Amino acid sequence: MISRVKRYFLEIKDFSNPIELNIPKNYQIILGDKENFELNKFFYKQIGVDHYWRDRLIWSDKEWSNYAKSKNLETHILKKEEDLVGFYEQEYHPGSKEVELINMGILKEFRGLKLGSMLLNHAIASASRKNPNRMWVHTCSLDHKHALQNYKSKGFEIFKEEEIDFVA
């Protein structure tokens, strides 16, 4: 079945507003180990299943490993005590001085707790330390129902919209 999907490209260029992280008690956000591609793969599959993330499902472990080890990629992991909760991947593009937020998400059992908002604040704060010209992301109508509003509420502005055919 083919359906139309709305895709939004958003950017933030002003990093001057202070960001309050307000990480709840028993939670922490850590920088992932570049040698452990299994975490990237796990989050991509577990979170992506609800949002039709499937481009990487065909990747071999070698492709996952090469991706996770990319020198400009950072994977940040949200944990509650020892439990995995969510993640985001961001890549710094030094040539254009941009940070791309590639993927971000919360595991299903932790959704609805405003953790996505906190994780996005962390991503923006992390990106801002690189002094980028901008941070950008794309989302679509298949992503979490609050994704677009979450980006907008943090200062991201839409710079491009498109509709694409999607085969379910």
N, C-alpha and C positions, 0 to 999 in steps of 0.2 A: 504494500500500500504506500502510495506517495502522498505526502502532505507538505504544506508550506510551513517553513520555520522562519521566524523573525530573528535576525542576528543583529546585535548591537555592539559597536566598538566604542569604548569609553576611554577617556584619559583624564589625568589630573596633572596639572602643571605647577600648582601653588602648594608648596610644602611648608608654608610659614605658620600655619595654625598648629598649636601644640596638640599632640595626640595623647589622650588618656587611655592607657591600656586596660586598667581595671581587670586584671586577670584574677578570676575567682580563686578562693582558697582551694587547695588540693589540685589545682591545674598548673601546668607549666607549658611553655613553648620552647622547644629546643631545636637547634640546628641539626638536621639529619646528617648521618654519616654517609659520605659519598660512596663508600664501598658497599653499602647496604641498599642496593637497588630494589630489593624485595619490598621495602616499605613503599617506594613509589608505585611499584606494580600493585601491591595490596590495595592502597588507597584508590588508585585509578580504577581498579576492578570493582571494589566494594561501593564506592561513592558513585562511580560512573554508571553502574547498572541501572540506577533510577533516572539517569539523565541522558542515556544513549551515548555515553562516551565509548567509542569503539575503535577509533583509529589505531590505537596502540595494542589492541588485543592480539594482533598477529605478530607482535614483536617477539623475537627470540630473547633468551636471557642475556646474550651478548649485546643485543641492541639496547635492552633496558640498562645494562651495566654501563655502556658507553654514554647513554643519555645522563644517567645519574652522576657520572664522573665528570661531565662537562664542566670546564673550569669556571664558567660564568653562571652556572646554575646553582641555586640554593633551594633546598627542601627544608621547610620548617614543619615540625611535628607538634601538634597539640596533644597533650596527655593529661589524663586525670589520674593522679597517682601513677600506677604502672599501666593503666589502660590507654590504648590508642583511641583518640577522639576525632582528630581531623588533621588536615595538612594544607600547605600551599607550596607551590613551586614558582619561583620567579627567576628570570634570567636577565642579567645585565648585558646590555649591548653597548660596549664602550665606544664604538664608532659614532653612534648617534646620541650617546649619553642618555639612553632610555632603559627603563626597567619594564619588562613584560611580565605581568602576572599570568602565568600559563594555566595553572589549575589551582583550584581551591575548593575545599569541601569539608563537610562534617559527616561522620558516619551516622546512619539512620537512627540508631538508638540514642543519639545525643542531640538530635535536631529539635528545634523549638525552644532552646535555652539561651538564645542570643549569642551563641558561641561564634557563629559566622561573622557577626558584627565585630566582635573582639579580635578574631583572627584577621579580618581585613584591616583593622586598625594597626595590628602588628605588622602586616605586610607593608602598609604605607610607611610606617615608622622605619622599618628595615630598609626600604627602598630609598627613603629620604637621606639616609646616611651616606648614600653613594653620590649625592648632589646631582641627581639626574635632571635633564631638561623636562622629562615627563615620565609618568608611569602609565601604562595602558593595559587594557584587558578587553577580551570580548566575551560576551555572554549571549544566550539565546533563549527562546521561549521554551526550550526543553529543560533548561536548568531549573534550580530551585525557584519556587514562586516568588521568593523575596530577594533573589540575587540582584536583579536590576535595581530595585529600590535601595538595597544595601549599598551598592556602588554609588548611586546618586547621593545618598545621605552622607557619604564621606567626602563629597566634593568632586567626584568623577562626573564628567560631562560627555554626552554622546557626541562623537565626531563623525560617525558613519552608521547608517542603518541599511539593511538589505533583507530581502526575502530569498530563501533558497529552497529548492526541492529536497525533501528528506524521505528516504525510503526506510520505512519501519521494519 
